[in-house]
Amino acid sequence: MHEQFHPPRWLSGPHLQSILPSLPLRRVLVERRARPLLAASRELLLDCGDGVRLQGFFSAAPLTVNAVGRTLAVVLHGWEGSARSLYVLSLAQTLHEHGHDVVRLNLRDHGDTHHLNRELFHSCRLPEVVGAVQRLQFLFPAHRLVLAGFSLGGNFMLRVAAEAERADLRIEHAFGVSPVLDPATCLDALETGWWLYHDYFVRKWLRSLRLKQQAWPGTFDFGESLKSGDLRAMTRELVLQHSGYGTVEEYFRGYAITEDRLAGLRVPATLITALDDPIIPVKDLARLARPPTLRVIATATGGHCGFFDSFNGPGWADRFILRALGATPGSA
């Protein structure tokens, strides 16, 4: 399904759309707009089961409304992002100012959470994200639950939605923006595409591994092989040593959402992606199961987690999600 997203001509192009929205120079503008969200924010340490704790930041909506029927939007960042990522802050503030309560969730070993859990993050740790959402449902039983994630976070949220019935989660809607579809072809795209993306993730991952090593002295020694600057070699090393999977291929299949992974989806979900995404190959859309509850929005342009058409206001994806959720009780 195609939606119309037409950024100004000078903001068009997959690389500009993918890079410009997250540049440090834009942080001042986004954080200024997100001041109400950040001022209302309080930390939550969520018991996710099996001794795992994940960090979230809850911001109650500024409008005085009856808690019955209110929405709790859980927003999740991408790989090596955090609850302070600009796309997270932008969407969270957009929802917050329109009457939605918001939780910005950090995955394990993201943000400043390397000390919370001994074992290393990997992308197949779905049970703890399900556990975090279950805990939020317990803490906010009167709220309607909405999930939204970007890139790897979008992949996680769509997988959580697919587990909703099994996990007794009452999810009203799940959104995945530029979600990872098949990590195997995503890695191929990073290796064959513009080197800037590959090197960006290598640099961010190495920083995270150093922080993990510092947080747990004597537990981890990631070794010289992880400093090769080769994303595939690093992935193989970490998968074989720390994921419990015997092969990289098995690990990738563990969190791909292609083939029949979403076939059992019973709750409404929307997948938003751009046909010119330089990181998520568009060919993998044809390999998605299409249950009646899943809506796929594929725009002609938008890059990776871009959909950028405003420096000061919410982007197109933020506005799309807000419209999709409709008016909430007491919202403006």
N, C-alpha and C positions, 0 to 999 in steps of 0.2 A: 504494500500500500504506500503511495507517495503523498507526502504533505508538502506544502509550499513553504520553503524557507529561503528567503531572498535577502541576504545581507547586502549592505552597500558595496558597490563594485570594488572600492578600495580595501574592503575587508574580505573579499572572496579569495578562494584558493585553499586547498586542504592543509598546507603547512602553516599558513597564516592563521587559519581557524584553529589549528591544533595548538599552536605555540603562544600566540598573542594573549589569549584569555588568562594564562597562568604566569605571565611575566611578573617579576618582582615589582616593577614599576606600577603595576595595576593594583597591587595589594593595598596601597593607601586608599584608593577609591572604594574598593570592595569592603574593606574593614570599616571605613567611615559609614557606608550604608548599613553595615551589619552591627553598628553600635548597640541598637536596642536588643538584638539577639544576644550579643556577647555580654551586655550588662545584666541580662536576665539569666545567664547561664550558670548552672551549678553542676559540679562533677557527680557522676554516678559510677560506682564500682559494682559491676553486675556479676553476680554469681551465675556462671554458665554451666555448672555441673562438673563433676570429675576434678574439682579443685581449680578449675580455670576461672580467671577473672578478666573481664574486658571493661575498658573505660568508655564511658559515654558522657555527653554534656547535655543536660536537659534545660530547655528554655521554655517557660510557660508563655503562652500567647499574651500580648499586652491588653487584649480586650476583655472586659468583664462579661463572661458568658457562663451559663450553667454547664458544669462538667459533663452532664449527661449528653451524649451525642457529639462530644468534642473529638477531634482527630489528634492522634499522636503520629507524627511523621518521623520515621527513623531513616536517617540519611547516612550513607556509607561511601567512603572515598575509594579510590583506586589503589593499585599496587604502589607502595612507597609514597602514597599520599597520607593525609591525616584528616582529623576533624577540623583542622585549620586550612585545608586546601581551599583555594579561591572558589572553585565550582561548588564545593560543599557549602561554604559560607553564603554564596549568592543564592542558591536554591533555599537553604534553610531560612535566610532572612525573608525571602519572597513569601514563603509559606507562613512564617512567624507573623509578619505584618498583616496577613489576611486571616488571622484568627486560629492558626494551627499551632498546637504545641509541638515542639521539635526535640528530637534527640539526635545529636551528631555522634556517631559511634566510631570508635577506633578498633581496627583489627588488631590482633596480637602483634606485638613488636612494631607497631606503627604509632606515630606521634611520640610521646615520651613514656612509652609503656614497656620498654624492653625488660624492665625489672619485674614485671607483674607475674610472668609465667616462665618457668625454666625452659621448657621445650621450645624449639625454634618454630617460627611461623612457616607454614606452607599453605598452598591454595586449596588443599583438600580438607582443611580443618572446618568443614561445614557444621559438624555437631555443635561446636561452641558458639557459632553465630546463631544457629537455631536456638541454642540455650539462652543467648542474650535477648533474643526477641521474646522467648517464652517468659523470661524474667520481667521484661518491660510490660508484657501483657498482664502479669501478676500485679505489678506495681501500679498500673493504670487500667484497672478492669473496666471502667466505664467508657474508655476511649475507643474510637474506631481506629484500627491499626493500618497504617500505610507505610510501605517500604519504598525507598528510592536509593539507587546506587549508581556509581559511575565506573566505567571500565571494569576492572576486576570486582569492584564493589557491586556493579550492576549484575555481573555473573553470579556473585554470592546471593544477592537479593532474589534473583529469579530462581535459584536453586532452593532458597528458603521457602519461597512461595510454592514450589513443587512439592515440598515436604509438609505443607500446612496441615493437610488432613491427618497425616500420620503423627504430627507433632501437636495436634490439637491447638493450632494457631488460627485465630479468627482475623484473617487479613482481608481488608476491604479492597486493596489494590496494591500491586507491586510494579515499580518502574525500573527498567534497566536502561541507562543512557550509555551508548557506545560500549555495550558489554562484551567482554571476551567471549567469543563463541567457541573456538577450538584453539587451545593454547599451542598446539603443534604448528598450525599454519600461522598463528600470530608470531611465534618465534621466527619462522621462515621470513615473514614480512619485515621483522626488525633486522634480520641479518642481510636482507637484500635491498632494503629501502635506504632512505637517507641516514647516514651514519649518526646524525645528531640524536635520533631517538634511541638507538642502540646504546650509545655512550652515556646518554642521560640516565637510563635505567641501570647501567652498570655502576655508574658513580653513586647513585642513590642507594643501590643495594649494598655496595661496599661500605658506605657510611653506616647503614643499618647493622651490618654484621659486626663492625667495629664496636658499635654501641652495645650490641648483645654480648660481645666478648667482655667488655668492660663491666657490664651489669652482673655477669656471672663468672667471675675470675676462677680459673682452673677447670671450668666446665667445657668451654669451647676453645678449640684451636683450629681456625679455619684454614690456616696454612697458606703457603705461597701460591698454590695452584688456583686459589680463588682470586688472586690479583692479576690474573692473566689478561683481564679486559675482554674475555671471550664469554659472552652471555650463555652460549650453549654449554661450554665447558663448566662454567660456574653452576648452571642448573643441574647438570649431571652429577657433579660432586655433592651438592646439597641434597638432591633427591636420594641418592644412594646411601648417604651417611645419616640423614636426619628425617626422612619422610616415612620410612617403613615400607616404601614401594621398591620392588626389585628392579624395575626399569623406568626410564624416563617416559617411555610410551605408555606404560600402565598408569603412571602418575598423571600424565596429561589427560588420559581418558577419564580419570577420576574426577576432574572438574570441568570437562567440556560440557557445553549445554546443547551440542548438536546431536543428531540421530534421535533417539527416543527419550533423552533426558527430561524434556519438558512435556512428554506425551501425557503424563498423568496430572498435569496442572489443572486444579479445580477452582482456583480463585482468579479473578480478573487480573491480567498482567499486560503491560505495554512495554515493548522493546523499541527503543528509539535509536536509530543508527543513521550514519551518512554513507552514501554510496562511494564517496571519495575518502573515506577514513584510511589514512596511511598505515595504520597499525592493525586494524581488524579487517581481514580480507572479506570483501563483500560476497565472494563466491560461497562462503559458508552459510549465508542466509538460506540457500536452497537446501541445506542439510538439516534445517530445524524441523522438529515436529510442530504441527500447527493445530493444537487443540482449540476448540471454539473459544476458550477463555483467553487466548493469547492474541493480542493485536500487535502487528509489526508495522512500525512507521519508518520508512526509509526515505530520507531526503536526498536530493541530488547532491547537495554540498553540506558542509558542516564540520568536516575534519573529524578529529578524535576528541570527544568531550568538548567540542567547540560550540557550534550553534550560536555564534557570537555576533551580535548586532548592536550592542550598546556598551559604552564604557562606564556609564553611571548607573544604569538601571539593570533589571534582570534580563538575562539572555532569553533567546527563543525557547530553549528547552525548559527553563524555569517557568515561563509563561504557559507553555503547553501543559506541563504537569499541574499547574494551578488551575487551568481551565478544565482539565480532565477530572480533577477532584470536585469541581463545582463549588457552589456557595456553601459555607459552613455556618452553623448557628452563630449569630452575632458578628459575622465577618462584615467588613466594609464593602 
